[in-house]
């Protein structure tokens, strides 16, 4: 009977909203920034009503992002029918606001002027919230998940500032982004800054990054498979709410920018959007863990690389060689493919570079004393060079890849 009462209370606190004023246009599509804007606005409204602010719960954020993605994909506004079973066990009251419209400002104003939505926003019994925003063209989809009671959110084990983790070259070859384990992002050259997770509590560290083909968006991925989308990068799904056998270690985007792959250290592949599953090493005993991946320019294949330099090729990704049978001084930490897909590079933590196929060798850091191990690499789009990223944020440029600065000197 208690369960029925809670479900009845839940249904009473669910409200949906569609907002499309004439002549409205989207000013931006920074999903992470929009989520922060909603939370800030909601807490301002609560303060005006003499109510304590809500704390962001990463578990509810993951749920909200997933549901917004479901609504966007179906192009239909609705409530999550399984909501009561997807909240953390032990909740005493939950609620949900969902909406779709042309902008965060328009949606927030509409929520505040709707008695049903405002009731959730200022309910003094709620203590936690999760916001999920997904952009689909000029249409914004938002889910707001409210909770009272339940176990406290796990404390972030990610340091407030930490090691640099990924470098991604801008599509025009004249800039790059750096991402750190705490979700901080630095943009250099032509690469625009579109948002980051800096200052927000993460359940797991950021381990990878990928950009859209326009250079106007990027994704960050955490080791639990949580996805954070910025600019014109859309959210197509994540493994943030799935119990993974092994952690996610890298990601790659499709050439259309309409999907992405995540790879775990056991070689398990998770495909979202228009990314196709072509195979994996999940369930196959590996000599060493998978540490990176790269996709072909067609989007019809990908490579996985293990820390011993073993290469696993799927779809139309050709095998050009590996270091699997070579005794390496240091483990491989990342890989990158050429623009034609007829070659790839691997980089070791000491900056040693191994080139295969039509990938040119433009230099390495092997034998040099480094302030921190190399963490990542990215090719320049002209195929005449590449960048390496040190764990301290240092950028090392080779060939025709220009140097625009680094986080270690920013």
N, C-alpha and C positions, 0 to 999 in steps of 0.2 A: 504494500500500500504506500509505503514511503517512496518507492521508486515511481509510482504513478503520480504522486503529488509533485515530485521534483520535475517530472516530464511535463506536467501541466504547467508548472511555474515557468519552465523553459519556453514552452510555446507562447506564453503570454509576453515574453520578453524578446521576441524575434520580430524584426521589422525590416522591410525592403523598400528601396527608393530608387526611382529613375529620374535623372535630371538632365535635360537637354535644352537649355535656353537657345533661342534663335540667334544665329550669328556668332555663337561661341566657337572658339578654337582652342586647341591645346597649346599651352605656353611651353611645356616641357614634358619629358617622360622619364624622370628620375625616380624610379619606384622606391628606392631606399629613402631618398629625401622626402618623397610624398608621405611615406609611412611616418617618418619623424614629425612632419608637419601636422598630420592628423593627431598623433599622440599629444603634441604640444597644445594644439587647439582644444582638444578634449579636456586636458588638465586645466587650461585657462577657464573653460566653462565651469568645471567643477569648483575651481577656486572662487568664481563669482557666485556660486551657490553655497559657499561655505563647506565644501566637501573635500576630503583629502585627495591628493593626486593618486593616479593609478601607476603601478609599476609594470614595466614591460616584461612579460614572461616569454622567453625564447620558444618554449613549447607551444604557446598560443600563437606566436608569430608564424611558426612553421605551419601550423594548421590553417591560419588565415590565408597565408600565401597560396597554399595548396587549393583551398576552396575558391579563391579568386581566379586561380588558373582554370579550375573546372568550369566556373561560370563563363569565363572569357572564351574557352574552347567551345562550349555549347552555345555561346551567344544568347544566353538566357539567364535572367536574374532569378535566383532562388535561394532558399536556405538549405544548409547542409542537413539532410534527413538523419544522418548518423551522428549529429553533433554531440549528443549526450554520452555516447560511447567513446568519443575521441578526445575528450578533455581528460586531464590528469585525474586519476582515481582519488576520490575523497572530496570532490567539490560539493558545496552546499547550495550554490546558485550559479547559473550560467545564463548568458544572453548573447545575442548576435545581431549586429546591424550589417546589412549588405546594401550596396548601391552601385550604380553605374552612371557615368556622366562625362562631361567634357574636361573637367579639371578638379583638382583637389579643393580649391577655394569654393567652387560652385557646389560640390558635394557636401563639404563641411557646413556651408551656410544652410543648405537644404536640411541636413540632419538636425541642426540646431532649431530650425523652424518647424520640425515635425515632432509632435508630442510623444509619439511612440519611440522615436529614435532618441530624443532628448532624455526620456525616462531612463534608458540604459546608460547614457553618458553621465548622468548626475546621480545615479543610484549609489547611496553611501555604503551599501553592503559590499559592492564590488571593490576588490583590491588589486586585481591584475588585469592586464589587457594584452592582446596580440593584434597587430595590424598587418594586413596583407594587401598590397597593391599590385595589380598587373595592368599594363597598358597593351591594348590591341588596336593599332592604328591610332586614331584620335580619340579613342574611347578608353576611359579609366574604369576599372573594376576594383571595388574595395570590399574587404570583409573586416569587421571589427568583432573580436571575440572577447567577451567579458567574463570574469570568474571571481567568485567569492569562495573562500575555503580552499581545500586541496593542499597537497604537500608543497613546500616552498620550491621555487625554481632552483635547479642546481646552480651553484656558484660557478662563475666562469673560471676555467683553469688556464685561460689564455692571458699572458702578461699584457699590461696596459700598453706597452710598446715592446716590440720584439724583433726577431730576425726578419730580414727581407726574405721573401719566399718565391716570388715569380716576377719575371719581366716579359712583357709582350710588346712587340714592335707595332707602331701605327701602320695601317695599310699603305699609306703613301710613302713609307720609308724615311720620314723626316721627324720621327719622334718615337717615344715609348712610354709605357707605364711601368711602375714598380708597385708591387703589393707586398705587404708584410703579414705576419701570422695574426696580428691583431685586427686585420681588416683595413689598415691604413693604405691609402693609394696616393702615389705621387705621379704627376704628369710632367713630361718634358718634351720640348720641341713642339711639333704640331699636335701631339696627343692632348685632348682636352680632359680636364678634371670634371667628372660627372657625378661624383659622390663616393662615399666609402662607409665602412663600418667603424671607423675610428671613434673611440669614446663610448661604444656600445658593448655590453657584455655578450661575449660569444661563448656558446657551450663548448665549441671545439675550434681549433685554430684554422685559419685560412691556409690552404695547401696549393691552390691553383687559380689561374685567371685565363680568360679568353676574351677576345674582342669581336665585335660585329664587323662585317665587311665594309661598312661605311666609315668606320673609325669613330662613330658617334655613340658608342655604347660598349659596355663590357660586363662580364659576369665574374664574380668571385665564388669559389667553392670551398667549403670547409671540409674537414676530414670526416664528418658525419654525413656529407653529401648535401648539406644545406646550401642553397643557392641564393645569391644576392645580385640583383640585376639593376643596372644603371643606364641612363641615356636611352638609346633605342633598343637596348638588349631586353628582350621579353623573358618572362618567367614561364618555362614550359614544364616544370616539375622538378622534384628533388628526391633524395633518399633521406632527408632530415628526420622523417617520422618512421623510418624502417630500421630494424635491428640488423646491422651489417655484420657479416662474418669477419671482414677485415676493413680497415679504414680506407676512405677515398684518398688517392694520392695525386691525381691530376685530372684535367679536363681538356676537351678540344671542341671547337664549334664547327658546325657545318658551313659550307661555302655560301649558303643563302643567309646565314645568320638566324635561321628559323628553327634551330635545334642545337643540341650539344650531347656529347658523351661524357660520362664520368667513368673513371677506372679505379678499382680498388687494388690494394697491394697484392692480393691473390690473383689479379688479372680479371676479376669479375667486371663486366661491362654493363652500364646502365644507360639506355638511350632515351632521349626525350625530344619532343617536337618532331622535326623531319629527319632526325638522326636515326639511321637504321642499324639494327644489331646484325653484325656479320660474324660473330664468334668471340670467344673469350678463353682464358685459361682457368676460369673459375672451376674449382673442383679437380683441377689437374695439379699433381705435386710439382712444385717449382724448386729449382736449386737455390734461387735467390728471389726476393720479392720484386714485383713490378714497381717501378718508380716514375714512369712517365709514359706519355702517348703523343701521337701526332696523327693527323688525318690527311688523306689524299686530297688534291684540289677538286676532284669530282664529288667528294663527299660519299663515295661508294666504297670506302675502305679506310683502314687505319692500322698503325703499328703500335705495339706495346714494347717497352724496353724494361729489362730487369736490371738490378744493380750490378750484375756481372757483365752487362752488355749484351745479354741474350735478346734476340729480336723475335717477336711473334707477329706475323703479317696476316691480315684478314681482308676479305673483299678484293678490290683491285689494287691493294697495296703490295708492291713487289718486294721480295726479299733481296737485299743488295749486300748483305754481309753482317757480321756481328763480332763482338769481342768475347763471346761466350766461352771460347776455348783459350783465351789469352789471360795470363796472370796480370791483373791490373794493380797499379800502385795504390789507387784509391777507387772507391765504388763510383759507378755511373749514377748521376742524379737527375738527368733530364735528357730529352731529345727534341729535335726539330726537323721538319722536312723541307725540301726545296720547293720552289713554286711550281715546278713541273710534276712533282711527285715521283721523280725518277732518282731520288737520292735522299739521304738524311745524315744528320750529324748526331753524335752523342757527346755529352760532356761529363767529365768526372768531377768529383768534389775538389780536386787539386787544380782544376781548370784545364786538364788534358782534353783535347778534342780528337774525335775519331770520325773520319769522313767516309761515306760509302756512296756508290752510284755516282751521280753527277754533282754531288755536294762537294764544293771546292774547299780546300784547306786554306784558311786565311790567317792562321796563327793560333796560339794557345797560351795558357798560363802555366803549363807543366814545368816544374823545376823552379818556379818563383815562390818566394815566401809571401803568403797572402795574409791580410789581417783577419780574414774569415773564410771558411770554405765556400766554394761556388755552389749556388743553390739552383740556378736556372739558366736557360739560354733562349734566345729568340733570333730567328733569321731576319735580315733586312729584306724588304719586299723586292729589291732589285736583284736578289740572289747573289750579290757580290760581297756579302759580309754577314756578320752576326754580332750580337751583343751577349755578354755574360753578366750575370748578377751575383755579387758576393753576398754572403749572409749579413754583412754589415751595411748593405745598401750600395756598395761600390758598383759602378758600371764599367765594364771593360769592352772597348770597341775594337773590332777587327775588320779588315778589308774596307769596303765602302760604307760600312755602318757608321754614321756620324755620332759623335759624342755631344750630348746636349745637357749634361749634368747628371747628378745622382742624389739620392736621398741622403747619402753620407755627407754630402756637402751642401745640401739644401738649407 
